[in-house]
């Protein structure tokens, strides 16, 4: 499952548009500070003047020309920051502007071996196109840490939810250096999908690649590509993405029609990601006993041994919210 030429060009066009917009913004900022700060225009112009003079000196054989230029440019940069601060501007106000500082809005970064590879921001756009991830994008706009509320929980249910929230925040904070999987389980409407959205939003903002699937959606897609003879290449790409993305979210495990194919695919996915030390987040309304009875012993063992289990309890918050809306 690779991008079509049209899809690829569409992504690259977004980078071009972002780069153009940021260039215009940089120009506007430069004009603004030159107008408001006396001497700033001459100071900025001096960079080109000294650079040109240094180039001529190097051509004339001055071996110290380059080091002299670096010293002068450092002095100019310090003076620029001092003037900006003096007139109430942030010190980085004239620095280049990028939507993604890592690839500088090109979509590609250089590897230690000097090769070019897709930036994380490109990969996430690719994932969004290939796997119709608009559902997670819609989810995280309304369900994230900034909209989190404890008002629907009481007593033990509240303690469970508070512990779950802290677990999620630790998961995000230590994601880079601490390989961990999460398994949210419990009754319907207690916040499992909400917390999944919280984690997804934070990691996406960190530049991590996140693939979100409902359980039924994931296995329907895997079945389609597994049993269609013309889709072997697409299945290969799908498996690679499932195995290599930074976080795979499988929501509502147990809502799919469970059979030997599903059980086999689920174990393969969990096992391969475990071998690669890639995180998985699963949410389900199943109890641990139901998980054991519904899936293979291997899956139950994998989950209980390599996932942090988090049980959420309480009333169905969706129903409580609907009742509250009707009463207003």
Secondary structure as the mmCIF struct_conf table of DSSP 4:
data_model
#
loop_
_struct_conf.conf_type_id
_struct_conf.id
_struct_conf.beg_label_comp_id
_struct_conf.beg_label_asym_id
_struct_conf.beg_label_seq_id
_struct_conf.end_label_comp_id
_struct_conf.end_label_asym_id
_struct_conf.end_label_seq_id
HELX_RH_AL_P HELX_RH_AL_P1 UNK A 5 UNK A 36
BEND BEND1 UNK A 37 UNK A 37
TURN_TY1_P TURN_TY1_P1 UNK A 38 UNK A 39
HELX_RH_AL_P HELX_RH_AL_P2 UNK A 40 UNK A 59
TURN_TY1_P TURN_TY1_P2 UNK A 60 UNK A 61
TURN_TY1_P TURN_TY1_P3 UNK A 63 UNK A 64
HELX_RH_AL_P HELX_RH_AL_P3 UNK A 65 UNK A 86
TURN_TY1_P TURN_TY1_P4 UNK A 87 UNK A 88
TURN_TY1_P TURN_TY1_P5 UNK A 91 UNK A 94
BEND BEND2 UNK A 95 UNK A 95
BEND BEND3 UNK A 99 UNK A 100
TURN_TY1_P TURN_TY1_P6 UNK A 101 UNK A 105
BEND BEND4 UNK A 106 UNK A 107
STRN STRN1 UNK A 108 UNK A 110
TURN_TY1_P TURN_TY1_P7 UNK A 112 UNK A 113
BEND BEND5 UNK A 114 UNK A 114
STRN STRN2 UNK A 116 UNK A 118
HELX_RH_AL_P HELX_RH_AL_P4 UNK A 120 UNK A 130
TURN_TY1_P TURN_TY1_P8 UNK A 131 UNK A 133
HELX_RH_AL_P HELX_RH_AL_P5 UNK A 134 UNK A 142
BEND BEND6 UNK A 143 UNK A 144
HELX_RH_3T_P HELX_RH_3T_P1 UNK A 145 UNK A 147
TURN_TY1_P TURN_TY1_P9 UNK A 151 UNK A 152
HELX_RH_AL_P HELX_RH_AL_P6 UNK A 155 UNK A 173
TURN_TY1_P TURN_TY1_P10 UNK A 174 UNK A 177
STRN STRN3 UNK A 181 UNK A 186
BEND BEND7 UNK A 187 UNK A 187
TURN_TY1_P TURN_TY1_P11 UNK A 188 UNK A 189
BEND BEND8 UNK A 190 UNK A 191
HELX_RH_AL_P HELX_RH_AL_P7 UNK A 192 UNK A 205
TURN_TY1_P TURN_TY1_P12 UNK A 206 UNK A 207
STRN STRN4 UNK A 210 UNK A 214
HELX_RH_AL_P HELX_RH_AL_P8 UNK A 215 UNK A 227
HELX_RH_3T_P HELX_RH_3T_P2 UNK A 229 UNK A 231
HELX_RH_AL_P HELX_RH_AL_P9 UNK A 232 UNK A 244
BEND BEND9 UNK A 245 UNK A 246
STRN STRN5 UNK A 247 UNK A 253
TURN_TY1_P TURN_TY1_P13 UNK A 254 UNK A 254
BEND BEND10 UNK A 255 UNK A 256
HELX_RH_AL_P HELX_RH_AL_P10 UNK A 260 UNK A 275
TURN_TY1_P TURN_TY1_P14 UNK A 276 UNK A 277
STRN STRN6 UNK A 279 UNK A 284
BEND BEND11 UNK A 285 UNK A 285
HELX_RH_AL_P HELX_RH_AL_P11 UNK A 288 UNK A 294
BEND BEND12 UNK A 295 UNK A 295
HELX_RH_AL_P HELX_RH_AL_P12 UNK A 297 UNK A 306
STRN STRN7 UNK A 307 UNK A 312
BEND BEND13 UNK A 314 UNK A 315
HELX_RH_AL_P HELX_RH_AL_P13 UNK A 317 UNK A 327
#
